[in-house]
Amino acid sequence: MPRVQAVAAASPSERVASVPDVCALSGRHALNLGLALVVFAFVPGALLGLPLFGDGAYYFFKVALDGVPLVPNLRVGAVLPQIPALAASWLIEDARLLRHIFSFAYGGLPAASLLLCWLVARKRAPELVLLPLLFMVANQINFSAVSELLVSLYLAWPFVLLAALAPHRRPTWMYGAALAPLLLVLHPLNFALAGLLSLVAVSRAGSGGPAGRIWVRLALAFGVCALLRLVWTLIGANDYERSVTEPDSVARYLLPDTLSQGVLLTWVVVLALLVALRLIVGAGRRGGVERLLWPGFLLLPIIGVPVAADILAGEGIKLKAALTFPIALLLMGLAVAIAGRTVVADARGIRSLGRLVLVGALTVTLIATAKSAAWWTATRGLMNATASAETACLPFGPEEPYALQWPWMAIIDDWATPMNALVFRAPWAIPLLLPGEGCRRLEQTGQARLSTWIRRPAAQLEATFGPLRSIGSP
């Protein structure tokens, strides 16, 4: 008998019992669709090479041209996401294929982190997945895929949920034992993240017994790593890392560049507090919070529209707004604080969770798609600029070439543009794009000065990335 007829023929009590099943099914469909959207939201950007934005271009340049990973200021943990492209560079010579491997390795990190969080939370406290999802929404204002600070957060989120929901499991302990030393060698600000995870471990150590002793050791490990990282940051910071602590640079480093991005970050914090409140209050008092939570989540894509529009117009584009880091720490703390109060969601809870996840995923997809579209537009413009030039070398500066002066080219008009011009290019011979006196020095020495500290023979660049006019290729 068809399901509709079966429900119609059932007794009133049977109908009531059958409705939650249908709701739960639709809720799970929405949940699965939302998670799938988050995963696929990063695919266009990876295919288009968005992880080569800014510093990412130099990371890829080192791997593709020199066959070695980039280790900025002894951050040896930065090597891990570079391993797939590094291994491929020893086997293949196709720069485009190598770019895809590099881009998917970095671009897939946030999606992999969220999926791991869902695998941890789905049977124990599925609603906790909303907190890493909200972090991912906030993280969309950041453009750097290679930031060691953001990589640290991607790695830490699954451990936070493991510690909160599965503190007696061996995989949790092993994850923590591997994560603690890794945070030490990833980013100067990781003393704060390691310190938070040390407090998380202390909160898990109260159970006593063998598990409690293991958590005491993990707390000590994270605490020692936090202290060592703090000392290292204070005495071993390079000039760039010190520069962001200057009064006129702190705000620029911390804050987003546009009003819409600031509103998005603020609203993410508000929603995270509402999620925590909903899970903390008793079941009989959740109705009022739920009536706020659903329309609150519906505002996310509405706020995301001006964020996406700004990006397409060349506004609000920067490596990262470091304010997302303390926001992530706040959300992690909330996850641990409320984990013990959550229960496995019933059919109604799954339906509500599915809708919230889907709306959050749509917001991620909206902004990620805008970033990919802006990057595609800019890289096509860069390709046209080099492909149509008739000289052997193009000067690069604040006001040249003219093709980079349009507002929508801002996403690719930075210090890394000369390297990206080699990667995103036409198949025929193109001129090099060189800053300052680079064109004159190229003619005199055959050396391409791509920045003040990056110099390579033009012949080596041609062998890796394709024909160049300066070498005499047709």
Contacts in CASP RR format, 6 or more apart in sequence:
PFRMAT RR
TARGET T0000
AUTHOR 0000-0000-0000
METHOD contacts of the structure
MODEL  1
MPRVQAVAAASPSERVASVPDVCALSGRHALNLGLALVVFAFVPGALLGL
PLFGDGAYYFFKVALDGVPLVPNLRVGAVLPQIPALAASWLIEDARLLRH
IFSFAYGGLPAASLLLCWLVARKRAPELVLLPLLFMVANQINFSAVSELL
VSLYLAWPFVLLAALAPHRRPTWMYGAALAPLLLVLHPLNFALAGLLSLV
AVSRAGSGGPAGRIWVRLALAFGVCALLRLVWTLIGANDYERSVTEPDSV
ARYLLPDTLSQGVLLTWVVVLALLVALRLIVGAGRRGGVERLLWPGFLLL
PIIGVPVAADILAGEGIKLKAALTFPIALLLMGLAVAIAGRTVVADARGI
RSLGRLVLVGALTVTLIATAKSAAWWTATRGLMNATASAETACLPFGPEE
PYALQWPWMAIIDDWATPMNALVFRAPWAIPLLLPGEGCRRLEQTGQARL
STWIRRPAAQLEATFGPLRSIGSP
1 9 0 8 1.000
7 15 0 8 1.000
7 18 0 8 1.000
10 18 0 8 1.000
20 346 0 8 1.000
20 347 0 8 1.000
20 348 0 8 1.000
21 347 0 8 1.000
23 347 0 8 1.000
23 348 0 8 1.000
23 350 0 8 1.000
23 351 0 8 1.000
24 346 0 8 1.000
24 347 0 8 1.000
24 350 0 8 1.000
24 351 0 8 1.000
26 351 0 8 1.000
27 350 0 8 1.000
27 351 0 8 1.000
27 353 0 8 1.000
27 354 0 8 1.000
27 355 0 8 1.000
28 350 0 8 1.000
28 354 0 8 1.000
30 351 0 8 1.000
30 354 0 8 1.000
30 355 0 8 1.000
30 357 0 8 1.000
30 358 0 8 1.000
31 126 0 8 1.000
31 350 0 8 1.000
31 353 0 8 1.000
31 354 0 8 1.000
31 357 0 8 1.000
31 358 0 8 1.000
33 358 0 8 1.000
33 361 0 8 1.000
34 354 0 8 1.000
34 357 0 8 1.000
34 358 0 8 1.000
34 360 0 8 1.000
34 361 0 8 1.000
34 362 0 8 1.000
35 114 0 8 1.000
35 115 0 8 1.000
35 118 0 8 1.000
35 357 0 8 1.000
35 361 0 8 1.000
37 358 0 8 1.000
37 361 0 8 1.000
37 362 0 8 1.000
37 364 0 8 1.000
37 365 0 8 1.000
38 111 0 8 1.000
38 114 0 8 1.000
38 133 0 8 1.000
38 136 0 8 1.000
38 361 0 8 1.000
38 364 0 8 1.000
38 365 0 8 1.000
39 111 0 8 1.000
39 115 0 8 1.000
40 365 0 8 1.000
41 111 0 8 1.000
41 361 0 8 1.000
41 364 0 8 1.000
41 365 0 8 1.000
41 368 0 8 1.000
41 369 0 8 1.000
42 107 0 8 1.000
42 108 0 8 1.000
42 110 0 8 1.000
42 111 0 8 1.000
42 368 0 8 1.000
44 368 0 8 1.000
44 369 0 8 1.000
44 372 0 8 1.000
45 51 0 8 1.000
45 103 0 8 1.000
45 107 0 8 1.000
45 368 0 8 1.000
45 371 0 8 1.000
45 372 0 8 1.000
45 375 0 8 1.000
46 100 0 8 1.000
46 103 0 8 1.000
46 104 0 8 1.000
46 106 0 8 1.000
46 107 0 8 1.000
46 108 0 8 1.000
47 100 0 8 1.000
47 103 0 8 1.000
48 372 0 8 1.000
48 375 0 8 1.000
48 376 0 8 1.000
48 379 0 8 1.000
49 99 0 8 1.000
49 100 0 8 1.000
49 103 0 8 1.000
49 375 0 8 1.000
49 379 0 8 1.000
50 103 0 8 1.000
50 107 0 8 1.000
50 143 0 8 1.000
50 145 0 8 1.000
50 371 0 8 1.000
50 372 0 8 1.000
50 375 0 8 1.000
51 60 0 8 1.000
51 102 0 8 1.000
51 103 0 8 1.000
51 106 0 8 1.000
51 107 0 8 1.000
51 145 0 8 1.000
51 146 0 8 1.000
52 60 0 8 1.000
52 99 0 8 1.000
52 102 0 8 1.000
52 103 0 8 1.000
52 416 0 8 1.000
52 420 0 8 1.000
52 423 0 8 1.000
53 143 0 8 1.000
53 144 0 8 1.000
53 145 0 8 1.000
53 319 0 8 1.000
53 375 0 8 1.000
53 411 0 8 1.000
53 412 0 8 1.000
53 416 0 8 1.000
54 143 0 8 1.000
54 144 0 8 1.000
54 319 0 8 1.000
54 414 0 8 1.000
54 415 0 8 1.000
54 416 0 8 1.000
55 144 0 8 1.000
55 146 0 8 1.000
55 147 0 8 1.000
55 319 0 8 1.000
55 416 0 8 1.000
56 106 0 8 1.000
56 144 0 8 1.000
56 145 0 8 1.000
56 146 0 8 1.000
56 416 0 8 1.000
57 416 0 8 1.000
57 419 0 8 1.000
57 420 0 8 1.000
57 423 0 8 1.000
58 70 0 8 1.000
58 416 0 8 1.000
58 419 0 8 1.000
58 454 0 8 1.000
59 70 0 8 1.000
59 82 0 8 1.000
59 102 0 8 1.000
59 146 0 8 1.000
60 85 0 8 1.000
60 98 0 8 1.000
60 99 0 8 1.000
60 102 0 8 1.000
60 419 0 8 1.000
60 423 0 8 1.000
61 419 0 8 1.000
61 454 0 8 1.000
62 68 0 8 1.000
62 69 0 8 1.000
62 70 0 8 1.000
63 69 0 8 1.000
63 70 0 8 1.000
63 82 0 8 1.000
63 85 0 8 1.000
63 86 0 8 1.000
63 89 0 8 1.000
63 98 0 8 1.000
63 102 0 8 1.000
64 85 0 8 1.000
64 89 0 8 1.000
64 95 0 8 1.000
64 98 0 8 1.000
64 99 0 8 1.000
64 102 0 8 1.000
64 464 0 8 1.000
64 465 0 8 1.000
65 456 0 8 1.000
65 460 0 8 1.000
65 461 0 8 1.000
65 464 0 8 1.000
67 86 0 8 1.000
67 89 0 8 1.000
67 90 0 8 1.000
68 86 0 8 1.000
69 78 0 8 1.000
69 79 0 8 1.000
69 82 0 8 1.000
69 83 0 8 1.000
69 86 0 8 1.000
70 78 0 8 1.000
70 82 0 8 1.000
71 77 0 8 1.000
71 78 0 8 1.000
71 79 0 8 1.000
72 78 0 8 1.000
72 148 0 8 1.000
73 236 0 8 1.000
73 237 0 8 1.000
73 238 0 8 1.000
73 241 0 8 1.000
74 185 0 8 1.000
75 148 0 8 1.000
75 185 0 8 1.000
75 186 0 8 1.000
75 187 0 8 1.000
76 185 0 8 1.000
77 148 0 8 1.000
77 182 0 8 1.000
77 185 0 8 1.000
77 186 0 8 1.000
78 146 0 8 1.000
78 148 0 8 1.000
78 151 0 8 1.000
78 186 0 8 1.000
79 86 0 8 1.000
80 151 0 8 1.000
80 182 0 8 1.000
81 105 0 8 1.000
81 106 0 8 1.000
81 109 0 8 1.000
81 146 0 8 1.000
81 151 0 8 1.000
82 102 0 8 1.000
82 105 0 8 1.000
83 105 0 8 1.000
84 101 0 8 1.000
84 102 0 8 1.000
84 104 0 8 1.000
84 105 0 8 1.000
85 98 0 8 1.000
85 101 0 8 1.000
85 102 0 8 1.000
85 105 0 8 1.000
88 97 0 8 1.000
88 98 0 8 1.000
88 101 0 8 1.000
89 98 0 8 1.000
92 98 0 8 1.000
93 464 0 8 1.000
95 423 0 8 1.000
95 464 0 8 1.000
95 465 0 8 1.000
95 466 0 8 1.000
99 423 0 8 1.000
103 145 0 8 1.000
106 145 0 8 1.000
106 146 0 8 1.000
107 145 0 8 1.000
109 145 0 8 1.000
109 151 0 8 1.000
109 154 0 8 1.000
110 136 0 8 1.000
110 139 0 8 1.000
110 150 0 8 1.000
110 154 0 8 1.000
112 154 0 8 1.000
113 132 0 8 1.000
113 153 0 8 1.000
113 154 0 8 1.000
113 155 0 8 1.000
113 157 0 8 1.000
113 158 0 8 1.000
114 129 0 8 1.000
114 132 0 8 1.000
114 133 0 8 1.000
114 136 0 8 1.000
114 157 0 8 1.000
116 157 0 8 1.000
116 158 0 8 1.000
117 128 0 8 1.000
117 129 0 8 1.000
117 132 0 8 1.000
117 157 0 8 1.000
117 158 0 8 1.000
117 161 0 8 1.000
118 126 0 8 1.000
118 129 0 8 1.000
120 158 0 8 1.000
120 161 0 8 1.000
120 162 0 8 1.000
120 165 0 8 1.000
120 166 0 8 1.000
121 127 0 8 1.000
121 128 0 8 1.000
121 129 0 8 1.000
121 161 0 8 1.000
121 165 0 8 1.000
122 129 0 8 1.000
123 344 0 8 1.000
124 165 0 8 1.000
124 166 0 8 1.000
124 342 0 8 1.000
124 344 0 8 1.000
125 164 0 8 1.000
125 165 0 8 1.000
125 279 0 8 1.000
125 339 0 8 1.000
125 340 0 8 1.000
125 342 0 8 1.000
125 343 0 8 1.000
125 344 0 8 1.000
126 344 0 8 1.000
126 345 0 8 1.000
126 350 0 8 1.000
126 353 0 8 1.000
127 275 0 8 1.000
127 278 0 8 1.000
127 279 0 8 1.000
127 342 0 8 1.000
127 345 0 8 1.000
127 349 0 8 1.000
127 353 0 8 1.000
128 161 0 8 1.000
128 164 0 8 1.000
128 165 0 8 1.000
128 279 0 8 1.000
128 335 0 8 1.000
128 338 0 8 1.000
128 339 0 8 1.000
128 342 0 8 1.000
129 353 0 8 1.000
129 357 0 8 1.000
130 272 0 8 1.000
130 275 0 8 1.000
130 353 0 8 1.000
130 356 0 8 1.000
130 357 0 8 1.000
131 272 0 8 1.000
131 275 0 8 1.000
131 331 0 8 1.000
131 332 0 8 1.000
131 334 0 8 1.000
131 335 0 8 1.000
132 157 0 8 1.000
132 161 0 8 1.000
132 331 0 8 1.000
132 335 0 8 1.000
133 357 0 8 1.000
133 360 0 8 1.000
133 361 0 8 1.000
133 364 0 8 1.000
134 268 0 8 1.000
134 271 0 8 1.000
134 272 0 8 1.000
134 275 0 8 1.000
134 331 0 8 1.000
134 360 0 8 1.000
135 153 0 8 1.000
135 157 0 8 1.000
135 268 0 8 1.000
135 324 0 8 1.000
135 327 0 8 1.000
135 328 0 8 1.000
135 331 0 8 1.000
136 364 0 8 1.000
137 264 0 8 1.000
137 268 0 8 1.000
137 300 0 8 1.000
137 360 0 8 1.000
137 363 0 8 1.000
137 364 0 8 1.000
137 367 0 8 1.000
138 264 0 8 1.000
138 265 0 8 1.000
138 268 0 8 1.000
138 324 0 8 1.000
138 327 0 8 1.000
138 328 0 8 1.000
139 150 0 8 1.000
139 153 0 8 1.000
139 324 0 8 1.000
139 328 0 8 1.000
140 264 0 8 1.000
140 307 0 8 1.000
140 363 0 8 1.000
140 364 0 8 1.000
140 367 0 8 1.000
140 368 0 8 1.000
140 371 0 8 1.000
141 256 0 8 1.000
141 261 0 8 1.000
141 262 0 8 1.000
141 264 0 8 1.000
141 265 0 8 1.000
141 307 0 8 1.000
141 316 0 8 1.000
141 321 0 8 1.000
141 324 0 8 1.000
141 367 0 8 1.000
142 150 0 8 1.000
142 318 0 8 1.000
142 319 0 8 1.000
142 320 0 8 1.000
142 321 0 8 1.000
142 324 0 8 1.000
143 317 0 8 1.000
143 318 0 8 1.000
143 319 0 8 1.000
143 320 0 8 1.000
143 371 0 8 1.000
143 411 0 8 1.000
144 150 0 8 1.000
144 319 0 8 1.000
144 320 0 8 1.000
147 187 0 8 1.000
147 319 0 8 1.000
147 320 0 8 1.000
148 186 0 8 1.000
148 187 0 8 1.000
149 186 0 8 1.000
149 187 0 8 1.000
149 189 0 8 1.000
149 190 0 8 1.000
149 320 0 8 1.000
149 322 0 8 1.000
149 325 0 8 1.000
150 320 0 8 1.000
150 324 0 8 1.000
151 186 0 8 1.000
151 187 0 8 1.000
152 183 0 8 1.000
152 186 0 8 1.000
152 187 0 8 1.000
152 190 0 8 1.000
152 193 0 8 1.000
153 193 0 8 1.000
153 325 0 8 1.000
153 328 0 8 1.000
155 179 0 8 1.000
155 182 0 8 1.000
155 183 0 8 1.000
156 179 0 8 1.000
156 183 0 8 1.000
156 193 0 8 1.000
156 197 0 8 1.000
156 332 0 8 1.000
157 328 0 8 1.000
157 332 0 8 1.000
158 175 0 8 1.000
159 172 0 8 1.000
159 175 0 8 1.000
159 176 0 8 1.000
159 179 0 8 1.000
159 197 0 8 1.000
160 197 0 8 1.000
160 200 0 8 1.000
160 332 0 8 1.000
160 333 0 8 1.000
160 335 0 8 1.000
160 336 0 8 1.000
161 335 0 8 1.000
161 339 0 8 1.000
162 169 0 8 1.000
162 171 0 8 1.000
162 172 0 8 1.000
162 175 0 8 1.000
163 172 0 8 1.000
163 197 0 8 1.000
163 200 0 8 1.000
163 201 0 8 1.000
163 204 0 8 1.000
163 336 0 8 1.000
164 200 0 8 1.000
164 335 0 8 1.000
164 336 0 8 1.000
164 339 0 8 1.000
164 340 0 8 1.000
165 339 0 8 1.000
166 172 0 8 1.000
167 204 0 8 1.000
167 207 0 8 1.000
167 211 0 8 1.000
167 215 0 8 1.000
168 207 0 8 1.000
168 211 0 8 1.000
173 214 0 8 1.000
173 218 0 8 1.000
176 197 0 8 1.000
176 218 0 8 1.000
176 221 0 8 1.000
176 222 0 8 1.000
177 218 0 8 1.000
177 221 0 8 1.000
179 197 0 8 1.000
180 194 0 8 1.000
180 197 0 8 1.000
180 218 0 8 1.000
180 221 0 8 1.000
180 222 0 8 1.000
180 225 0 8 1.000
181 221 0 8 1.000
181 225 0 8 1.000
183 190 0 8 1.000
183 193 0 8 1.000
183 194 0 8 1.000
183 197 0 8 1.000
183 222 0 8 1.000
183 225 0 8 1.000
183 229 0 8 1.000
184 190 0 8 1.000
184 194 0 8 1.000
184 225 0 8 1.000
184 228 0 8 1.000
184 229 0 8 1.000
184 232 0 8 1.000
188 229 0 8 1.000
188 232 0 8 1.000
188 233 0 8 1.000
188 237 0 8 1.000
188 241 0 8 1.000
189 233 0 8 1.000
189 322 0 8 1.000
189 325 0 8 1.000
190 225 0 8 1.000
190 226 0 8 1.000
190 229 0 8 1.000
191 226 0 8 1.000
191 227 0 8 1.000
191 229 0 8 1.000
191 230 0 8 1.000
191 233 0 8 1.000
192 226 0 8 1.000
192 325 0 8 1.000
192 326 0 8 1.000
192 329 0 8 1.000
193 325 0 8 1.000
193 329 0 8 1.000
194 222 0 8 1.000
194 223 0 8 1.000
194 225 0 8 1.000
194 226 0 8 1.000
194 229 0 8 1.000
195 222 0 8 1.000
195 223 0 8 1.000
195 226 0 8 1.000
196 329 0 8 1.000
196 332 0 8 1.000
196 333 0 8 1.000
197 222 0 8 1.000
198 219 0 8 1.000
198 220 0 8 1.000
198 222 0 8 1.000
198 223 0 8 1.000
198 226 0 8 1.000
199 219 0 8 1.000
200 332 0 8 1.000
200 333 0 8 1.000
200 336 0 8 1.000
201 215 0 8 1.000
201 216 0 8 1.000
201 218 0 8 1.000
201 219 0 8 1.000
201 222 0 8 1.000
202 215 0 8 1.000
202 216 0 8 1.000
202 219 0 8 1.000
203 336 0 8 1.000
204 212 0 8 1.000
204 215 0 8 1.000
205 212 0 8 1.000
205 213 0 8 1.000
205 215 0 8 1.000
205 216 0 8 1.000
205 219 0 8 1.000
206 212 0 8 1.000
206 215 0 8 1.000
207 215 0 8 1.000
233 241 0 8 1.000
243 249 0 8 1.000
244 250 0 8 1.000
244 253 0 8 1.000
244 322 0 8 1.000
253 322 0 8 1.000
254 321 0 8 1.000
254 322 0 8 1.000
254 323 0 8 1.000
255 262 0 8 1.000
255 321 0 8 1.000
255 323 0 8 1.000
256 262 0 8 1.000
256 265 0 8 1.000
256 316 0 8 1.000
256 318 0 8 1.000
256 321 0 8 1.000
256 323 0 8 1.000
257 315 0 8 1.000
257 316 0 8 1.000
257 317 0 8 1.000
257 318 0 8 1.000
257 321 0 8 1.000
258 307 0 8 1.000
258 310 0 8 1.000
258 315 0 8 1.000
258 316 0 8 1.000
260 303 0 8 1.000
260 304 0 8 1.000
260 306 0 8 1.000
260 307 0 8 1.000
260 309 0 8 1.000
260 310 0 8 1.000
261 307 0 8 1.000
261 310 0 8 1.000
261 316 0 8 1.000
261 321 0 8 1.000
263 303 0 8 1.000
264 300 0 8 1.000
264 303 0 8 1.000
264 304 0 8 1.000
264 307 0 8 1.000
265 321 0 8 1.000
265 323 0 8 1.000
265 324 0 8 1.000
265 327 0 8 1.000
267 296 0 8 1.000
267 299 0 8 1.000
267 300 0 8 1.000
267 303 0 8 1.000
268 327 0 8 1.000
269 327 0 8 1.000
269 330 0 8 1.000
270 296 0 8 1.000
271 293 0 8 1.000
271 296 0 8 1.000
271 297 0 8 1.000
271 300 0 8 1.000
272 330 0 8 1.000
272 331 0 8 1.000
272 334 0 8 1.000
273 334 0 8 1.000
274 289 0 8 1.000
274 292 0 8 1.000
274 293 0 8 1.000
274 296 0 8 1.000
275 293 0 8 1.000
275 334 0 8 1.000
276 334 0 8 1.000
276 337 0 8 1.000
276 338 0 8 1.000
277 289 0 8 1.000
278 286 0 8 1.000
278 289 0 8 1.000
278 290 0 8 1.000
278 293 0 8 1.000
279 338 0 8 1.000
279 341 0 8 1.000
279 342 0 8 1.000
280 338 0 8 1.000
280 341 0 8 1.000
281 289 0 8 1.000
290 352 0 8 1.000
293 356 0 8 1.000
294 352 0 8 1.000
294 355 0 8 1.000
294 356 0 8 1.000
297 355 0 8 1.000
297 356 0 8 1.000
297 359 0 8 1.000
297 360 0 8 1.000
298 359 0 8 1.000
300 359 0 8 1.000
300 360 0 8 1.000
300 362 0 8 1.000
300 363 0 8 1.000
301 359 0 8 1.000
301 360 0 8 1.000
301 362 0 8 1.000
301 363 0 8 1.000
301 366 0 8 1.000
303 363 0 8 1.000
304 363 0 8 1.000
304 366 0 8 1.000
304 367 0 8 1.000
305 366 0 8 1.000
307 367 0 8 1.000
307 370 0 8 1.000
308 366 0 8 1.000
308 367 0 8 1.000
308 369 0 8 1.000
308 370 0 8 1.000
309 370 0 8 1.000
310 316 0 8 1.000
311 317 0 8 1.000
311 367 0 8 1.000
311 370 0 8 1.000
311 371 0 8 1.000
311 374 0 8 1.000
311 411 0 8 1.000
312 370 0 8 1.000
312 373 0 8 1.000
312 374 0 8 1.000
312 408 0 8 1.000
313 407 0 8 1.000
313 408 0 8 1.000
314 374 0 8 1.000
314 407 0 8 1.000
314 408 0 8 1.000
314 410 0 8 1.000
314 411 0 8 1.000
315 407 0 8 1.000
315 410 0 8 1.000
317 374 0 8 1.000
317 410 0 8 1.000
317 411 0 8 1.000
345 352 0 8 1.000
345 353 0 8 1.000
374 408 0 8 1.000
374 411 0 8 1.000
375 411 0 8 1.000
375 412 0 8 1.000
377 408 0 8 1.000
378 408 0 8 1.000
378 409 0 8 1.000
378 410 0 8 1.000
378 411 0 8 1.000
378 412 0 8 1.000
378 413 0 8 1.000
379 412 0 8 1.000
379 420 0 8 1.000
379 424 0 8 1.000
381 403 0 8 1.000
381 409 0 8 1.000
382 403 0 8 1.000
382 404 0 8 1.000
382 409 0 8 1.000
382 412 0 8 1.000
382 417 0 8 1.000
382 420 0 8 1.000
382 421 0 8 1.000
382 424 0 8 1.000
383 424 0 8 1.000
383 425 0 8 1.000
383 426 0 8 1.000
384 403 0 8 1.000
385 394 0 8 1.000
385 401 0 8 1.000
385 403 0 8 1.000
385 404 0 8 1.000
385 421 0 8 1.000
385 433 0 8 1.000
386 394 0 8 1.000
386 421 0 8 1.000
386 425 0 8 1.000
386 426 0 8 1.000
386 430 0 8 1.000
386 431 0 8 1.000
386 433 0 8 1.000
387 425 0 8 1.000
387 426 0 8 1.000
387 428 0 8 1.000
387 430 0 8 1.000
389 401 0 8 1.000
389 430 0 8 1.000
389 431 0 8 1.000
391 431 0 8 1.000
391 469 0 8 1.000
392 431 0 8 1.000
392 432 0 8 1.000
392 442 0 8 1.000
392 443 0 8 1.000
392 468 0 8 1.000
392 469 0 8 1.000
392 470 0 8 1.000
392 472 0 8 1.000
393 431 0 8 1.000
393 432 0 8 1.000
393 433 0 8 1.000
393 434 0 8 1.000
393 438 0 8 1.000
393 439 0 8 1.000
393 442 0 8 1.000
393 443 0 8 1.000
393 469 0 8 1.000
393 470 0 8 1.000
394 400 0 8 1.000
394 401 0 8 1.000
394 431 0 8 1.000
394 432 0 8 1.000
394 433 0 8 1.000
394 434 0 8 1.000
394 439 0 8 1.000
395 401 0 8 1.000
395 434 0 8 1.000
395 435 0 8 1.000
395 436 0 8 1.000
395 438 0 8 1.000
395 439 0 8 1.000
396 417 0 8 1.000
396 418 0 8 1.000
396 433 0 8 1.000
396 434 0 8 1.000
396 435 0 8 1.000
396 436 0 8 1.000
397 435 0 8 1.000
397 436 0 8 1.000
399 405 0 8 1.000
401 433 0 8 1.000
403 409 0 8 1.000
404 412 0 8 1.000
404 413 0 8 1.000
404 417 0 8 1.000
405 413 0 8 1.000
412 420 0 8 1.000
415 451 0 8 1.000
417 433 0 8 1.000
418 432 0 8 1.000
418 433 0 8 1.000
418 434 0 8 1.000
418 435 0 8 1.000
418 450 0 8 1.000
418 451 0 8 1.000
419 450 0 8 1.000
419 454 0 8 1.000
421 430 0 8 1.000
421 432 0 8 1.000
421 433 0 8 1.000
422 432 0 8 1.000
422 461 0 8 1.000
422 465 0 8 1.000
422 466 0 8 1.000
423 465 0 8 1.000
425 465 0 8 1.000
425 466 0 8 1.000
427 466 0 8 1.000
428 467 0 8 1.000
428 474 0 8 1.000
429 467 0 8 1.000
429 468 0 8 1.000
429 469 0 8 1.000
429 471 0 8 1.000
429 472 0 8 1.000
429 473 0 8 1.000
429 474 0 8 1.000
430 467 0 8 1.000
430 468 0 8 1.000
430 469 0 8 1.000
431 468 0 8 1.000
431 469 0 8 1.000
431 470 0 8 1.000
432 439 0 8 1.000
432 442 0 8 1.000
432 448 0 8 1.000
432 458 0 8 1.000
432 461 0 8 1.000
432 468 0 8 1.000
432 469 0 8 1.000
432 470 0 8 1.000
434 441 0 8 1.000
434 442 0 8 1.000
434 448 0 8 1.000
434 449 0 8 1.000
434 450 0 8 1.000
435 449 0 8 1.000
435 450 0 8 1.000
435 451 0 8 1.000
437 449 0 8 1.000
438 448 0 8 1.000
438 449 0 8 1.000
441 447 0 8 1.000
441 449 0 8 1.000
442 448 0 8 1.000
442 449 0 8 1.000
442 458 0 8 1.000
442 470 0 8 1.000
443 470 0 8 1.000
446 457 0 8 1.000
446 458 0 8 1.000
446 459 0 8 1.000
446 470 0 8 1.000
447 455 0 8 1.000
447 456 0 8 1.000
447 457 0 8 1.000
447 458 0 8 1.000
448 455 0 8 1.000
448 456 0 8 1.000
448 457 0 8 1.000
448 458 0 8 1.000
448 461 0 8 1.000
448 470 0 8 1.000
449 455 0 8 1.000
450 456 0 8 1.000
458 468 0 8 1.000
458 470 0 8 1.000
458 471 0 8 1.000
459 471 0 8 1.000
461 468 0 8 1.000
462 468 0 8 1.000
462 471 0 8 1.000
462 473 0 8 1.000
466 473 0 8 1.000
467 473 0 8 1.000
467 474 0 8 1.000
END
